[in-house]
Structure formats: structure tokens, C-alpha cells
Amino acid sequence: VGDGIARATGLANALAGELVEFANGTYGMAQNLESSEVGIIILGGFDDIREGDTVKRTGRIMEVPVGEQLIGRVVNALGQPIDGLGEIKTDKTRPVEVKAPGVMERKSVSEPLQTGIKAIDALVPIGRGQRELIIGDRKTGKTSLAIDTILNQKDQNMIVIYVAIGQKNSTVRAQVETLRQMGAMDYTIVVNAGPSEPAPMLYLAPYVGAAMGEEFMYNGKHVLIVYDDLSKQATAYRELSLILRRPPGREAYPGDVFYLHSRLLERAAKLSDELGGGSMTALPFIETQAGDVSAYIPTNVISITDGQVFLDADQFYAGVRPAIDAGTSVSRVGGDAQIKA
């Protein structure tokens, strides 16, 4: 036991991703299924878990609470409220990991998602159901761009899910305050996995947000989900994988770090009319180091998404804000959804 990981023997028939329960009531998730033992990521604090404790299978995969009751609330990566406003009364749950909709269940992107930022709506328009990467160095205004976009969804019949991964708790609190003052919490759910939380929480938070969004999407509603940011999720996943002794690859990331992001972002879709025509639009964030867009994780996510908005540090410090680099930013499907002049 240690660093958010436990190894257990005797769980012979455990499923991949199955929930297991420790003696003290903490849950874990089976990740590594080896011949002699099972590697488990611990969901929550691991201070009370000792070597020699019993672990039992639950026979179910991880699910999180979903539904209208979550709107306006701040929850952690397990869907539990952390805003001090009492419990969330919902009886609906959804599995955290599901298969993304297939080709026949989708429809091409046709409705616009207005960000309220003229440079984006004119040059790199985003449609409902699109995945548009927001990429740039730290402190180039990525989060501000997301907050502006969230505020602009007022009266647009959108539900917004803001997933904060490894952001300082004080920063997230300030953002929630801004959203509350502007009336945006009336249609927003905030999922927060802070930097002091164990790596499994940072790894799971985006999937939890996606599950909450899917509940609305499959009911014919329109959802915007912001992942701020996926670089920190990849780092948390690298940490978990190395502790689980999975073989490291490029930049010490495990071999399936591409799949980590592809299975998440493929869940954003514009559904066909037979399925209600709902949509989930994803704005994943990636933080670059010194503007290096050709590093491992940035190139992975660029290849998964339908375009990217590149924020340039030089422009930002020159006072051009939002610091959108028009040359390297592109939207591959948004042109069909753009409101014609």
C-alpha cells in the first residue's frame, strides 16, 4: 500500500475497472490484473489502509451520481459534494467508463456553439458536438477563455460541466464565485480534483465529468464540457502507471496514454435524431512547455480533436488578449456550423 495504490492477492476473478471495498469502507478500482495479484487504485485517502487488510469484490464497476440535481453544485471526482451545500439527492447513476457512440449513432456537426469571443467565432468556429483543443503555455489565458465561453452560454439552452484537474483550490473557488455572481452556476456543474488529492482522483475526474454530461446528452440536451487541463491528468496517469509497474514509454508515459485521452474525447458527440439529437461539446486544455506544440501529449490530443485554438505567450505579453495565434489555430468541422454573415 502506498501512493494511492494497493496490491491484493486472492481476487482471482476480478474484472478490469471493478470496484473493490477495503476493510475500512474505502473503495478502490482494479487496474492491473496479474496472475498472482491485482493492482488497485485507491479512491480516497489511503492512510487507514494497512498491509494485511481484507479486500472484497463488489461485482460492479464504478458509477457516479448524475442528473439535474447536480446543476449548480461543486463535486469531487467521486461525485460527492464539496461545496458545503448539503447532500445531492439523485437516484440516477451512470458508469464512469462507457463505450463512445459509434459512427451510425452520430450526426455531423451543424449547430453553432457561440463562445462570445469574436476571434474564435469568426476564425475557428466551434459547433455543438465538436472537440476543440485549447492549447498554450501556462498563464496565457486558457482558463479565462473557458470562463468567458461558459458565461456566454446563458440563455443558450446549454448545460456546462467544468472539470478542474489539479488546479489550485483557491483558483477554482474564485472561478466558482465568478460563475455564481454572473448567474452561470444555474446551468453549470463543477467537478474539482485538487492538486493535493491522490493521483487516482485526477485520473478519474474527466471521465466522471463525461458521465455526468452523457446523462444530459442522451436525453436530447446540449452539453459543453471543459477539461482544465488534460496535461495534469496524463501526469497523474503516468504516476499511477509507474507505481503499478507498467512499462514506461516515451517521456516515461505508459503505452496507452493515447487511449487515455482518445476514449475520453470520443465520448463527445452530436447524436443522431433517432437518439434525440443531443450533443456534448468538449474543450480539452493542454499546457505546453515553451510553446512546444510537437511534444508527446500535445500531438496526441491534436490528432484526437477536431481542431485547436493555439494561445501564444508572446502575443499575450504584448497585450493581445485573447492571445489567439490565427495561423496555427484551426477548426476542422466548425465551418458547417458557423452562423452565416
C-alpha positions in Angstrom: 0.0 0.0 0.0 1.2 3.5 -0.8 0.9 6.5 -3.1 -2.7 5.7 -3.9 -2.0 2.1 -4.9 -2.7 -1.2 -3.2 -1.7 -4.7 -4.3 -4.1 -7.5 -3.3 -3.9 -11.3 -3.7 -6.8 -13.7 -3.9 -9.1 -11.6 -6.0 -8.9 -14.3 -8.7 -11.9 -13.3 -10.9 -11.8 -9.5 -10.6 -12.9 -7.5 -13.6 -10.8 -4.7 -15.1 -12.2 -1.5 -13.6 -14.2 -3.3 -10.9 -14.9 -1.6 -7.6 -13.4 -3.3 -4.6 -14.0 -2.5 -1.0 -11.4 -2.3 1.7 -11.9 -3.2 5.4 -12.4 0.4 6.4 -15.1 1.1 3.8 -12.8 2.9 1.3 -13.3 1.8 -2.3 -10.7 1.0 -4.9 -10.7 0.2 -8.6 -9.0 -2.9 -10.0 -6.5 -1.8 -12.7 -3.7 -4.3 -13.1 -4.9 -7.9 -13.4 -1.8 -10.1 -12.9 -1.6 -13.8 -12.5 -0.8 -13.6 -8.8 -2.2 -10.3 -7.6 -4.4 -7.4 -8.5 -3.1 -3.8 -8.7 -5.8 -1.5 -7.2 -6.0 2.3 -7.4 -7.5 3.7 -4.1 -10.4 6.1 -4.4 -9.9 8.4 -1.5 -7.4 8.6 1.4 -5.2 5.6 1.9 -3.8 6.5 5.4 -6.1 4.0 7.2 -5.4 1.1 4.9 -2.8 -1.3 6.2 -0.9 -4.2 4.9 -2.8 -7.4 5.6 -6.3 -5.7 5.5 -9.0 -7.7 3.7 -10.3 -6.5 0.3 -13.5 -7.8 -1.2 -15.0 -7.6 -4.7 -18.3 -5.7 -5.2 -19.1 -7.2 -8.6 -19.9 -3.7 -10.0 -18.0 -1.2 -12.0 -17.6 2.4 -10.8 -20.6 4.6 -11.2 -21.2 8.3 -10.3 -24.5 10.2 -9.5 -25.9 12.1 -12.4 -28.9 14.2 -13.2 -30.4 17.7 -12.9 -29.8 17.8 -9.1 -26.1 18.2 -9.7 -26.5 21.5 -11.5 -25.1 24.5 -9.5 -23.0 22.2 -7.3 -19.3 21.6 -6.9 -18.4 17.9 -6.6 -15.2 15.8 -6.3 -14.1 13.1 -8.6 -16.5 10.6 -7.0 -19.5 12.9 -7.5 -19.7 13.8 -3.8 -20.5 17.4 -2.9 -17.6 19.6 -1.6 -19.3 22.9 -1.6 -20.9 22.6 1.9 -24.5 23.0 0.5 -25.7 19.6 1.8 -26.1 16.3 0.0 -27.2 15.8 -3.6 -30.5 14.0 -3.8 -30.4 12.0 -7.0 -31.1 8.3 -7.5 -29.6 8.1 -11.0 -26.1 6.9 -11.6 -24.0 6.2 -14.7 -20.9 4.1 -15.2 -17.7 6.2 -15.4 -16.2 4.3 -18.3 -18.6 3.7 -21.3 -18.1 3.0 -24.9 -18.3 6.1 -27.1 -21.2 6.4 -29.6 -20.4 4.6 -32.9 -20.5 6.1 -36.4 -24.1 5.3 -37.1 -25.2 6.9 -33.8 -23.7 10.2 -34.7 -24.7 13.1 -37.0 -22.4 15.7 -38.5 -21.9 18.9 -36.5 -24.4 21.6 -37.7 -25.4 23.9 -34.9 -23.0 26.7 -33.7 -21.7 27.0 -30.2 -21.1 30.7 -29.6 -18.1 31.4 -27.4 -18.7 35.1 -27.3 -15.1 35.6 -28.3 -15.1 37.2 -31.7 -11.7 35.9 -32.8 -12.9 32.3 -32.2 -16.4 32.6 -33.5 -15.1 34.2 -36.7 -11.8 32.3 -37.4 -12.1 29.0 -35.6 -15.9 28.5 -35.1 -17.0 25.7 -32.8 -20.1 23.6 -33.4 -22.2 21.6 -30.9 -20.7 18.1 -30.7 -17.2 19.2 -31.7 -13.9 18.6 -29.8 -11.8 21.8 -29.9 -8.4 21.7 -28.1 -7.3 24.9 -26.3 -3.5 24.7 -26.2 -0.9 27.1 -24.9 1.8 27.8 -22.3 0.8 28.3 -18.7 -0.6 31.7 -17.9 -1.7 32.5 -21.5 -5.4 32.9 -20.6 -6.7 29.3 -21.3 -9.0 29.3 -18.2 -10.2 32.8 -18.8 -11.2 31.8 -22.3 -13.2 28.9 -20.8 -14.9 31.0 -18.2 -15.9 33.6 -20.9 -17.3 30.7 -23.0 -19.2 29.4 -20.0 -20.7 32.8 -19.2 -21.8 33.2 -22.9 -23.9 30.0 -22.7 -26.5 31.8 -20.6 -30.0 31.5 -22.2 -28.4 29.3 -24.9 -30.1 26.1 -23.6 -26.7 24.6 -22.7 -25.6 22.7 -19.6 -21.9 23.2 -18.8 -19.6 20.9 -16.9 -16.3 22.4 -15.8 -13.7 19.7 -14.8 -10.8 21.2 -12.9 -7.9 18.8 -12.8 -5.0 19.7 -10.5 -6.0 23.4 -10.3 -5.3 25.2 -7.1 -8.3 25.0 -4.9 -8.2 28.8 -4.3 -8.3 29.4 -8.1 -11.2 27.0 -8.5 -13.1 28.8 -5.7 -12.5 32.2 -7.3 -13.8 30.8 -10.6 -16.9 29.3 -9.0 -17.5 32.7 -7.3 -17.3 34.4 -10.7 -19.7 32.0 -12.2 -22.1 32.4 -9.3 -22.1 36.2 -9.4 -22.8 36.1 -13.2 -25.6 33.6 -12.7 -23.8 30.9 -14.6 -24.0 28.3 -11.8 -27.7 28.0 -12.8 -26.6 25.7 -15.6 -23.1 24.6 -14.5 -21.6 21.6 -12.7 -18.1 21.9 -11.4 -16.0 18.8 -10.9 -12.8 19.5 -8.9 -9.9 17.2 -8.3 -7.4 19.4 -6.5 -3.6 19.1 -6.6 -3.4 17.8 -3.0 -5.7 14.8 -3.8 -4.3 11.4 -4.7 -3.4 10.7 -8.3 -6.4 8.4 -8.9 -8.8 11.3 -8.4 -7.0 13.4 -11.0 -7.0 10.5 -13.4 -10.8 9.8 -12.9 -12.2 13.4 -12.8 -12.5 13.8 -16.6 -14.4 10.5 -17.0 -16.7 11.4 -14.2 -17.5 14.8 -15.9 -18.1 13.0 -19.2 -20.5 10.5 -17.5 -22.5 13.5 -16.0 -22.6 15.1 -19.4 -23.8 11.9 -21.2 -26.9 11.8 -18.9 -28.0 15.1 -20.4 -26.7 14.3 -24.0 -28.7 11.1 -24.2 -31.8 13.0 -23.0 -31.6 15.3 -26.1 -29.9 18.2 -24.3 -26.8 20.1 -25.3 -23.7 20.0 -23.1 -20.4 21.8 -23.0 -17.7 20.1 -21.1 -14.3 21.8 -20.3 -11.4 19.7 -19.2 -8.9 22.0 -17.5 -6.4 20.5 -18.1 -5.6 17.1 -19.5 -1.8 17.5 -19.2 -2.2 17.1 -15.4 -4.4 14.1 -16.0 -1.7 12.5 -18.1 0.9 13.2 -15.4 -1.4 11.6 -12.8 -1.9 8.6 -15.0 1.9 8.3 -15.6 2.4 8.4 -11.8 -0.2 5.6 -11.3 1.2 3.5 -14.2 4.8 3.7 -12.9 3.7 2.8 -9.4 1.7 -0.1 -10.9 5.0 -1.1 -12.6 3.7 -0.8 -16.2 6.4 -0.5 -18.7 7.2 3.2 -19.4 7.4 4.5 -23.0 8.2 8.0 -24.4 8.7 10.7 -21.7 8.0 7.8 -19.2 4.3 7.8 -20.1 2.8 4.4 -20.4 2.0 2.9 -23.8 -1.8 3.5 -23.6 -1.6 7.3 -22.8 -3.1 7.9 -26.2 -6.0 5.7 -25.4 -6.4 7.5 -22.1 -7.4 10.7 -24.0 -9.0 9.2 -27.1 -11.6 7.2 -25.2 -12.5 10.3 -23.2 -12.8 12.7 -26.1 -14.6 10.3 -28.4 -17.5 10.4 -25.9 -18.2 14.0 -27.0 -20.6 13.7 -30.0 -23.6 15.1 -31.8 -26.1 12.3 -31.6 -28.4 11.3 -34.5 -32.1 12.3 -34.5 -33.1 8.8 -33.6 -31.2 9.2 -30.3 -32.7 12.6 -29.5 -30.2 14.8 -31.3 -28.4 15.8 -28.1 -24.8 16.9 -28.1 -21.7 17.1 -26.0 -19.0 19.6 -27.0 -15.6 19.1 -25.4 -13.0 21.8 -24.8 -9.9 20.0 -23.6 -6.9 22.0 -22.4 -3.3 21.1 -22.9 -0.5 23.1 -21.3 2.6 23.3 -23.5 6.2 23.9 -22.3 7.7 27.0 -24.0 5.3 26.8 -26.9 6.3 23.3 -28.0 3.2 22.0 -29.8 5.1 19.0 -31.1 5.7 17.3 -27.7 4.2 13.9 -27.0 0.9 14.7 -25.2 0.1 17.9 -27.3 0.5 15.9 -30.6 -1.6 13.1 -29.2 -4.5 15.3 -28.3 -4.2 17.4 -31.5 -4.7 14.2 -33.5 -7.8 13.2 -31.5 -9.6 16.6 -31.6 -11.4 18.4 -34.4 -9.1 21.4 -34.3 -7.2 23.6 -31.9 -7.0 27.1 -30.6 -3.4 28.0 -30.0 -2.7 30.7 -27.4 0.6 32.4 -28.0 2.6 33.6 -25.0 4.3 36.4 -27.0 1.0 37.9 -28.1 -0.3 37.6 -24.5 2.6 39.5 -23.1 2.3 42.1 -25.9 -1.2 42.8 -24.6 -3.2 41.0 -27.4 -5.9 39.1 -25.4 -7.3 36.6 -26.0 -3.8 35.7 -27.4 -5.1 33.5 -30.3 -2.5 32.6 -32.9 -4.6 32.7 -36.0 -2.0 30.9 -38.1 -1.8 27.7 -36.1 -5.4 27.7 -34.9 -7.9 25.7 -36.9 -11.4 24.3 -36.7 -12.0 21.2 -38.9 -15.8 20.9 -38.6 -17.0 24.2 -37.2 -17.3 25.9 -40.6 -20.5 23.9 -41.2 -22.0 25.2 -38.0 -21.0 28.8 -38.3 -23.8 31.4 -38.5 -23.5 32.9 -42.0 -22.7 36.6 -42.2 
